């Protein structure tokens, strides 16, 4: 004798694709479970006359998790809706993988900071809470496509690098890993809105300067640094970490001068231990002026060095 679940599943197998409805609760967990919606007689009365309506669909329920439309919750998902949702999820995953892939393939990190978020930044005093809020606000502006230069300025160990990467994580979240652009329609002169993955690069500036020089004698290193330099010039958002900590050489100055000529009016995040006066002394007034263009300066002067237990 068949159990109730076997009867239900056998009934569902006989549904056509058009008739199938899918449990919204199971879909949230990544499972495509067809719901059971039995048909039966519905009795109504009109002026005392009884009417029997044959084959009327009853409330649907899920044989796996027990969800039922009797609960008044989310309606079941139709086959067409499921296909649209599946296509949407595939597109979203493609954009996410593209954005993360671009970041990881073009960036140079001095240490592993990929788990840094606003949530796990230590906001144990007013000064740390304040800078975290300012950086979060800056991330919102960058998410909206503004050409902001967010400058995180202060001493070593105050959390600038952590918050710079946290800003990237938040921008990913706010933009859903994508940016809008106009795409020409094939065979016409018309264009329409389309999306591509957002491109963000993170670069430890002193380490890049070292690796560029190492690449003079190593083709593999040169190939990697060329990719980073190109990304710094073209990415939707570039993060330059620890600017000013590299050695003072004409070559290093030329690199930052060239980059700032290109990114003067493009979104940028910079972390530095140096004041603008110290950066001007190290580079020159023109280069620092370009860094300051569209700038939102966030000072970490009062934030204690967490590495010293402050």
KEPANU-984056 format. One line per 2 residues: number of its first residue (from 1); their letters; for each residue x, y, z of C-alpha. Coordinates in nm, 3 decimals, decimal comma. Last residue first. Example, Ala and Ser with C-alpha at 12.3 -4.5 7.8 and 13.67 -1.06 7.14 Angstrom:
BEGIN
2) sa) 1,367:-0,106:0,714; 1,230:-0,450:0,780
This chain:
BEGIN
310) xx) 4,476:5,102:2,212; 4,610:4,747:2,242
308) xx) 4,925:4,829:2,054; 4,803:4,666:1,732
306) xx) 4,477:4,863:1,765; 4,667:5,191:1,712
304) xx) 4,426:5,447:1,860; 4,200:5,656:1,637
302) xx) 4,242:6,029:1,702; 4,437:6,104:1,384
300) xx) 4,219:5,884:1,160; 4,119:6,169:0,930
298) xx) 3,859:6,116:0,657; 3,906:6,353:0,362
296) xx) 3,635:6,349:0,097; 3,805:6,450:-0,225
294) xx) 3,658:6,561:-0,557; 4,016:6,657:-0,655
292) xx) 4,256:6,603:-0,361; 4,454:6,337:-0,549
290) xx) 4,481:6,573:-0,844; 4,611:6,848:-0,618
288) xx) 4,861:6,601:-0,476; 5,003:6,543:-0,824
286) xx) 5,023:6,915:-0,906; 5,181:7,008:-0,573
284) xx) 5,470:6,764:-0,605; 5,569:6,416:-0,489
282) xx) 5,734:6,374:-0,147; 5,696:6,735:-0,031
280) xx) 5,338:6,740:-0,157; 5,271:6,410:0,021
278) xx) 5,406:6,558:0,346; 5,182:6,863:0,312
276) xx) 4,885:6,645:0,225; 4,947:6,453:0,547
274) xx) 5,109:6,111:0,527; 4,997:5,777:0,673
272) xx) 4,800:5,706:0,356; 4,490:5,528:0,234
270) xx) 4,346:5,626:-0,103; 4,004:5,544:-0,251
268) xx) 3,930:5,655:-0,606; 3,638:5,722:-0,841
266) xx) 3,747:5,894:-1,165; 3,807:6,264:-1,237
264) xx) 4,178:6,273:-1,148; 4,219:5,906:-1,239
262) xx) 4,430:5,946:-1,555; 4,665:6,225:-1,447
260) xx) 4,669:6,058:-1,106; 4,813:5,738:-1,250
258) xx) 5,093:5,911:-1,441; 5,197:6,112:-1,134
256) xx) 5,184:5,801:-0,915; 5,417:5,609:-1,147
254) xx) 5,651:5,902:-1,215; 5,705:5,951:-0,842
252) xx) 5,808:5,588:-0,807; 6,062:5,621:-1,090
250) xx) 6,202:5,948:-0,953; 6,269:5,773:-0,624
248) xx) 6,149:5,826:-0,267; 6,083:5,477:-0,131
246) xx) 5,725:5,358:-0,089; 5,516:5,445:0,220
244) xx) 5,363:5,748:0,045; 5,041:5,571:-0,056
242) xx) 4,954:5,291:0,184; 4,665:5,150:-0,020
240) xx) 4,554:5,275:-0,360; 4,194:5,163:-0,422
238) xx) 4,058:5,199:-0,775; 3,690:5,218:-0,869
236) xx) 3,536:5,170:-1,216; 3,865:5,022:-1,328
234) xx) 4,059:5,181:-1,616; 4,389:5,323:-1,488
232) xx) 4,432:5,103:-1,181; 4,331:4,804:-1,394
230) xx) 4,614:4,872:-1,641; 4,867:4,898:-1,358
228) xx) 4,738:4,572:-1,209; 4,757:4,381:-1,539
226) xx) 5,107:4,517:-1,605; 5,200:4,400:-1,254
224) xx) 5,091:4,042:-1,330; 5,268:4,025:-1,668
222) xx) 5,582:4,177:-1,520; 5,583:3,919:-1,240
220) xx) 5,560:3,637:-1,494; 5,826:3,793:-1,720
218) xx) 6,085:3,820:-1,442; 6,390:4,047:-1,468
216) xx) 6,223:4,387:-1,512; 5,930:4,241:-1,319
214) xx) 6,113:4,287:-0,989; 6,099:4,663:-1,054
212) xx) 5,724:4,653:-1,107; 5,698:4,423:-0,804
210) xx) 5,862:4,676:-0,572; 5,642:4,965:-0,686
208) xx) 5,335:4,740:-0,657; 5,432:4,646:-0,301
206) xx) 5,465:5,011:-0,200; 5,123:5,088:-0,356
204) xx) 4,925:4,803:-0,200; 4,659:4,781:-0,469
202) xx) 4,287:4,712:-0,472; 4,103:4,697:-0,806
200) xx) 3,729:4,732:-0,863; 3,541:4,650:-1,185
198) xx) 3,162:4,626:-1,165; 3,011:4,337:-1,358
196) xx) 2,813:4,433:-1,667; 2,458:4,557:-1,706
194) xx) 2,242:4,675:-1,995; 2,026:4,978:-2,070
192) xx) 1,927:5,013:-2,434; 2,075:5,148:-2,756
190) xx) 1,923:5,210:-3,098; 2,125:5,242:-3,418
188) xx) 2,003:4,902:-3,528; 2,134:4,561:-3,641
186) xx) 2,228:4,450:-3,289; 2,111:4,689:-3,019
184) xx) 2,382:4,918:-2,889; 2,442:4,879:-2,516
182) xx) 2,414:5,168:-2,273; 2,574:5,103:-1,934
180) xx) 2,466:5,001:-1,585; 2,712:4,879:-1,325
178) xx) 2,711:4,546:-1,143; 2,819:4,357:-0,831
176) xx) 2,476:4,397:-0,669; 2,553:4,771:-0,661
174) xx) 2,491:4,805:-0,287; 2,653:4,473:-0,194
172) xx) 2,960:4,516:-0,411; 2,997:4,871:-0,281
170) xx) 2,976:4,735:0,074; 3,254:4,482:0,015
168) xx) 3,469:4,751:-0,147; 3,411:4,983:0,149
166) xx) 3,517:4,702:0,384; 3,839:4,693:0,183
164) xx) 3,910:5,057:0,261; 3,787:5,005:0,618
162) xx) 4,048:4,736:0,690; 4,320:4,938:0,517
160) xx) 4,246:5,246:0,729; 4,226:5,054:1,058
158) xx) 4,428:5,283:1,288; 4,741:5,066:1,279
156) xx) 4,971:5,318:1,112; 4,884:5,686:1,148
154) xx) 4,623:5,883:0,961; 4,453:5,965:0,630
152) xx) 4,172:5,781:0,456; 4,113:5,982:0,136
150) xx) 3,788:5,915:-0,052; 3,823:6,057:-0,404
148) xx) 3,461:6,081:-0,521; 3,360:6,045:-0,885
146) xx) 3,001:5,957:-0,792; 2,863:5,632:-0,934
144) xx) 2,595:5,566:-0,673; 2,808:5,298:-0,509
142) xx) 3,084:5,558:-0,470; 2,849:5,779:-0,269
140) xx) 2,743:5,484:-0,051; 3,108:5,388:0,006
138) xx) 3,176:5,743:0,128; 2,895:5,707:0,383
136) xx) 3,049:5,381:0,503; 3,387:5,554:0,530
134) xx) 3,233:5,829:0,744; 3,049:5,581:0,965
132) xx) 3,365:5,375:1,022; 3,555:5,696:1,105
130) xx) 3,299:5,785:1,374; 3,277:5,438:1,529
128) xx) 3,654:5,425:1,565; 3,660:5,764:1,740
126) xx) 3,358:5,685:1,959; 3,506:5,367:2,105
124) xx) 3,479:4,991:2,056; 3,400:4,999:1,685
122) xx) 3,630:4,707:1,601; 3,570:4,643:1,229
120) xx) 3,392:4,308:1,199; 3,062:4,450:1,074
118) xx) 3,221:4,707:0,844; 3,392:4,424:0,660
116) xx) 3,742:4,275:0,634; 3,741:3,910:0,525
114) xx) 3,950:3,977:0,214; 4,226:4,143:0,415
112) xx) 4,503:3,890:0,354; 4,830:4,082:0,354
110) xx) 5,024:4,320:0,127; 4,752:4,275:-0,134
108) xx) 4,798:4,328:-0,507; 4,478:4,334:-0,711
106) xx) 4,411:4,246:-1,076; 4,306:3,881:-1,064
104) xx) 4,129:3,898:-0,728; 3,924:4,207:-0,807
102) xx) 3,833:4,095:-1,161; 3,727:3,752:-1,037
100) xx) 3,516:3,909:-0,763; 3,333:4,126:-1,016
98) xx) 3,294:3,847:-1,273; 3,178:3,597:-1,013
96) xx) 2,915:3,842:-0,889; 2,799:3,933:-1,241
94) xx) 2,770:3,564:-1,336; 2,587:3,486:-1,012
92) xx) 2,336:3,766:-1,080; 2,282:3,643:-1,437
90) xx) 2,228:3,283:-1,321; 1,991:3,406:-1,049
88) xx) 1,790:3,601:-1,308; 1,773:3,302:-1,544
86) xx) 1,652:3,079:-1,259; 1,395:3,341:-1,157
84) xx) 1,261:3,368:-1,511; 1,243:2,989:-1,539
82) xx) 1,070:2,966:-1,199; 0,821:3,237:-1,298
80) xx) 0,736:3,045:-1,614; 0,692:2,720:-1,417
78) xx) 0,472:2,893:-1,160; 0,586:2,992:-0,810
76) xx) 0,344:2,927:-0,525; 0,192:3,227:-0,344
74) xx) 0,377:3,373:-0,048; 0,193:3,319:0,279
72) xx) -0,176:3,293:0,362; -0,124:2,981:0,571
70) xx) -0,375:2,796:0,354; -0,118:2,828:0,075
68) xx) 0,067:2,547:0,246; 0,433:2,481:0,337
66) xx) 0,483:2,122:0,458; 0,859:2,115:0,393
64) xx) 0,880:1,823:0,145; 0,523:1,747:0,032
62) xx) 0,457:2,119:-0,028; 0,096:2,232:-0,005
60) xx) -0,159:2,378:-0,244; -0,516:2,474:-0,150
58) xx) -0,781:2,311:-0,368; -0,822:2,325:-0,745
56) xx) -1,180:2,277:-0,867; -1,234:1,961:-1,073
54) xx) -1,615:1,954:-1,054; -1,839:2,239:-0,943
52) xx) -2,151:2,114:-0,763; -2,440:2,361:-0,743
50) xx) -2,712:2,350:-0,475; -3,018:2,569:-0,525
48) xx) -3,120:2,775:-0,222; -3,109:3,101:-0,413
46) xx) -2,766:3,009:-0,544; -2,568:2,760:-0,334
44) xx) -2,211:2,654:-0,384; -2,032:2,319:-0,362
42) xx) -1,675:2,270:-0,474; -1,572:1,925:-0,589
40) xx) -1,211:1,822:-0,597; -0,866:1,893:-0,733
38) xx) -0,546:1,841:-0,541; -0,264:2,098:-0,534
36) xx) 0,064:1,930:-0,445; 0,365:2,160:-0,475
34) xx) 0,667:2,092:-0,697; 0,996:2,124:-0,512
32) xx) 1,288:2,307:-0,677; 1,545:2,328:-0,397
30) xx) 1,784:2,618:-0,341; 1,684:2,699:0,018
28) xx) 1,474:2,998:-0,088; 1,325:2,769:-0,354
26) xx) 1,206:2,536:-0,076; 1,006:2,818:0,085
24) xx) 0,861:2,935:-0,250; 0,723:2,586:-0,323
22) xx) 0,685:2,533:-0,696; 0,372:2,517:-0,910
20) xx) 0,328:2,273:-1,192; 0,030:2,312:-1,422
18) xx) 0,224:2,441:-1,723; 0,482:2,166:-1,687
16) xx) 0,200:1,911:-1,700; 0,107:1,745:-1,371
14) xx) 0,124:1,365:-1,369; 0,443:1,361:-1,165
12) xx) 0,263:1,565:-0,898; 0,008:1,288:-0,837
10) xx) 0,282:1,027:-0,800; 0,455:1,258:-0,548
8) xx) 0,133:1,295:-0,348; 0,060:0,921:-0,347
6) xx) 0,419:0,842:-0,249; 0,401:1,097:0,034
4) xx) 0,070:0,950:0,163; 0,213:0,596:0,180
2) xx) 0,133:0,346:-0,096; 0,000:0,000:0,000
